[in-house]
Amino acid sequence: MTKTAVVTKEEAALPAYLQSYKGPMTNTDMDSNDRIVPRIKLLQAISPELKAFDGAKEGLYWHSILNEPLGSDLRFVVIMARKSYVLFAPRGDDRMILARAPDGKNWDRANETFEVKIKGYPKPVTWSTKGSVAESGLAEFGSSVPGDPQSPPAATLVYEYLVYLPDHPDLSPALISLSRSGIKRGKDLNSKITLRATSMPQYAQAYRAVVTTEQAAEGAYNGWSFKSDGVVTENDFNTVVALAKSFETANFKASDEDMADDSPKARAATGDVPF
């Protein structure tokens, strides 16, 4: 990827001989498929970061690789967005994640069968990924407990946004993931992007993520909210365009996608597990 003319805090602190360096910035044969993208996490009362790091506080956005707080009001630009599905194991099941469909269509563990125990149901039920998300029916209502049309979807819809942070270029790109309790806010963001795209490209659209207080059966938790925030600078626009090109064929994943944020306990605290 070509480096654009953006001066970060780190670059400004470089010695003079490095500030004037014009040669290649790396000498590796790695591309975006070989990178792990950091996640922007919204810290909850039970987030393990609160005990592990002095700067971690409930209600702050958090950079998952550098373990740095990003505040409670975060400006970003969407580089690319994708719709995916995750087949989470029910609460109390240590397997946590059974299968994923990063493209929103095809399971990474196709034609596999999983026996799971749903709280409130006496007998185990069977989930089969079959050949695709559509064939499996696991994203449809009534699929978590076959035969019960009132049961929720077995698979979880996830909106993922690869974003650039104009105020933190050295921490970009990063990934914002929204699932059950955040899907409504994700649809709102999707609508904003589409409507604004009639007059300006997505890569120029700036947004702000603002922390809200939400309620679930388990109690209050921190939620996401999004506001339009004008247009980015030319330098930021060029950077986002370059990042989009760099990742256009990448099957990127988050650094901690199988870790604490996807645990049954964490999902229960944010209203994200219906069973």
C-alpha positions in Angstrom: 0.0 0.0 0.0 1.3 3.5 -0.9 1.9 5.6 2.2 -0.1 8.8 2.1 0.9 12.2 3.5 -0.6 11.8 7.0 1.6 12.9 9.9 0.8 10.9 13.1 1.8 11.7 16.6 4.4 8.9 16.4 5.9 10.3 13.2 6.0 13.9 14.6 8.2 12.5 17.4 10.7 10.8 15.0 14.3 12.1 14.8 15.0 14.4 11.9 16.9 11.7 9.8 13.7 9.5 9.8 11.3 12.4 9.1 13.1 13.0 5.8 13.4 9.3 4.9 11.8 8.5 1.4 12.6 4.8 1.0 10.3 1.8 1.4 8.4 1.6 4.8 8.5 -2.2 5.0 10.4 -5.1 3.5 8.0 -8.0 3.9 6.0 -10.3 1.6 2.8 -9.9 3.7 -0.6 -8.6 2.5 -3.8 -7.8 4.2 -4.7 -11.5 4.4 -1.8 -12.0 6.8 -2.8 -9.3 9.2 -5.0 -9.5 12.3 -7.2 -6.4 12.5 -7.7 -4.9 16.0 -11.2 -4.7 17.3 -12.7 -1.6 18.8 -14.4 -2.9 21.9 -17.0 -1.1 24.1 -16.0 -1.9 27.7 -18.7 -3.2 30.0 -18.8 -3.7 33.7 -17.6 -7.3 33.4 -14.9 -6.6 30.7 -11.6 -8.3 31.7 -9.7 -5.2 30.7 -11.0 -3.3 33.7 -8.9 -5.6 36.0 -5.9 -5.9 33.6 -5.3 -2.2 32.7 -5.2 1.0 34.7 -6.7 3.1 31.8 -9.6 0.8 31.2 -13.0 2.0 32.4 -16.6 0.9 31.8 -18.1 2.9 28.9 -14.9 3.6 27.0 -14.0 2.4 23.5 -10.9 0.2 23.6 -8.2 -0.8 21.1 -7.8 -4.6 21.5 -4.2 -5.0 20.3 -2.5 -2.0 21.8 -4.8 -2.1 24.8 -5.4 1.7 24.8 -8.5 3.7 25.6 -10.1 5.6 22.8 -12.6 7.7 24.9 -16.4 7.6 24.8 -16.8 9.6 21.6 -15.0 8.2 18.6 -14.8 9.7 15.1 -14.4 7.2 12.2 -14.7 6.6 8.5 -16.1 3.3 7.2 -13.5 1.7 4.8 -15.7 -1.3 4.1 -18.6 -3.1 5.7 -19.8 -6.7 5.6 -22.7 -8.8 6.8 -21.7 -12.1 8.5 -23.2 -14.8 10.7 -21.9 -16.5 13.8 -23.2 -19.8 15.2 -22.6 -19.3 18.9 -22.9 -22.2 21.4 -25.6 -21.6 24.0 -24.8 -20.3 27.5 -22.7 -22.7 29.5 -21.2 -24.4 26.5 -17.4 -24.1 26.4 -17.2 -24.4 22.7 -18.3 -20.7 22.4 -18.3 -20.5 18.6 -19.4 -23.4 16.5 -19.2 -21.9 13.0 -18.9 -18.7 11.1 -20.0 -17.3 7.7 -17.7 -14.3 7.1 -19.3 -13.6 3.7 -22.8 -13.9 5.1 -23.5 -16.9 2.9 -21.1 -19.8 3.4 -20.2 -21.5 6.7 -16.6 -22.1 7.4 -17.6 -25.5 8.8 -20.1 -26.6 6.2 -22.1 -29.8 6.4 -21.4 -30.3 10.1 -23.8 -31.1 12.9 -23.7 -29.8 16.5 -25.7 -31.1 19.4 -26.5 -28.3 21.9 -28.4 -27.9 25.1 -30.9 -25.0 25.2 -31.8 -23.6 28.6 -35.5 -24.5 29.4 -35.7 -27.4 27.0 -35.3 -30.9 28.4 -33.6 -32.6 25.4 -30.6 -31.6 23.4 -31.3 -30.2 19.9 -29.3 -30.6 16.7 -28.0 -27.7 14.5 -26.7 -28.6 11.0 -24.8 -26.0 8.9 -25.5 -28.0 5.7 -24.1 -26.3 2.5 -24.7 -22.7 3.3 -26.5 -20.3 5.6 -29.6 -20.3 3.5 -29.7 -24.1 3.2 -29.2 -24.5 7.0 -32.0 -22.1 7.9 -30.1 -21.3 11.1 -30.5 -17.6 10.6 -34.3 -17.9 10.6 -36.7 -17.7 13.5 -37.6 -21.1 14.8 -34.2 -22.6 14.2 -32.7 -22.5 17.7 -35.2 -25.1 18.7 -36.5 -27.1 15.7 -40.2 -27.5 15.9 -40.7 -24.3 18.0 -41.5 -21.5 15.6 -41.3 -19.0 18.4 -37.6 -19.8 19.1 -35.1 -17.2 18.0 -32.5 -17.8 15.2 -29.7 -20.1 16.1 -27.2 -18.1 14.2 -26.3 -14.5 15.1 -26.3 -11.8 12.4 -23.2 -9.6 12.7 -22.5 -6.2 11.0 -18.7 -5.6 10.7 -17.2 -2.3 9.8 -13.5 -1.9 9.0 -12.9 1.7 10.0 -10.2 4.4 9.8 -9.8 6.7 12.9 -8.9 10.3 11.8 -7.9 11.2 15.3 -5.9 8.0 15.7 -4.3 7.2 12.3 -1.6 5.2 14.0 -4.3 2.9 15.5 -6.0 2.3 12.2 -7.6 0.4 10.6 -9.8 -1.3 13.2 -13.0 -3.3 13.3 -16.3 -2.4 14.8 -18.7 -5.5 15.3 -22.4 -5.2 16.0 -24.6 -8.1 16.8 -28.0 -8.7 18.4 -28.5 -5.7 20.6 -26.5 -3.5 18.2 -28.2 -4.6 14.9 -30.8 -1.8 15.0 -28.0 0.8 15.4 -26.0 -0.9 12.6 -29.0 -0.6 10.3 -29.2 3.1 11.2 -25.5 3.5 10.3 -26.1 1.5 7.0 -28.9 3.8 6.1 -26.9 6.9 6.8 -24.0 5.7 4.6 -26.4 4.9 1.8 -28.3 8.2 1.9 -25.1 10.3 2.1 -23.6 8.3 -0.8 -25.9 10.0 -3.1 -23.8 13.2 -2.8 -20.4 12.0 -1.6 -18.4 8.8 -1.6 -18.4 6.6 1.5 -14.7 7.2 2.0 -15.3 10.9 2.7 -18.1 10.4 5.2 -17.2 10.9 8.8 -19.2 9.5 11.7 -19.1 9.6 15.5 -19.7 6.6 17.8 -21.2 7.7 21.0 -21.8 5.5 24.1 -25.4 5.0 25.3 -26.9 3.3 28.3 -29.2 0.4 27.4 -31.4 -2.0 29.4 -31.6 -5.8 29.2 -33.1 -8.4 31.4 -29.7 -8.8 33.1 -29.5 -5.1 33.8 -28.0 -1.9 32.2 -25.2 -2.1 29.7 -23.3 0.2 27.4 -24.5 0.4 23.8 -23.4 2.0 20.5 -25.0 5.0 18.8 -23.9 6.7 15.5 -24.0 10.3 14.3 -23.0 11.8 11.0 -20.0 14.1 11.5 -19.3 16.0 8.3 -16.6 15.3 5.7 -13.0 14.2 6.2 -9.9 16.1 5.0 -8.3 15.3 1.7 -5.4 13.5 3.4 -7.8 11.3 5.3 -9.9 10.6 2.2 -6.8 9.5 0.3 -5.7 7.3 3.2 -9.1 5.6 3.4 -9.2 5.0 -0.4 -5.7 3.4 -0.2 -6.8 1.2 2.8 -9.9 0.1 0.9 -7.8 -1.0 -2.0 -5.4 -2.8 0.3 -8.2 -4.8 1.9 -10.6 -5.3 -1.1 -9.7 -9.0 -1.4 -8.9 -9.7 2.2 -10.6 -12.1 4.5 -9.7 -10.2 7.6 -10.6 -11.2 11.1 -10.5 -9.5 14.5 -7.7 -10.0 16.9 -9.9 -11.4 19.7 -12.9 -12.7 17.9 -12.9 -16.0 19.9 -12.1 -14.3 23.2 -14.0 -12.7 26.1 -16.4 -10.5 24.1 -18.0 -13.6 22.5 -18.3 -15.5 25.7 -21.8 -16.4 26.9 -21.3 -14.3 30.1 -20.4 -11.2 28.1 -23.2 -11.7 25.6 -25.7 -12.2 28.4 -24.6 -8.9 30.0 -25.3 -7.0 26.8 -28.6 -8.7 26.0 -27.0 -10.6 23.2 -28.0 -14.2 24.1 -31.6 -15.2 23.9 -31.1 -18.7 25.2 
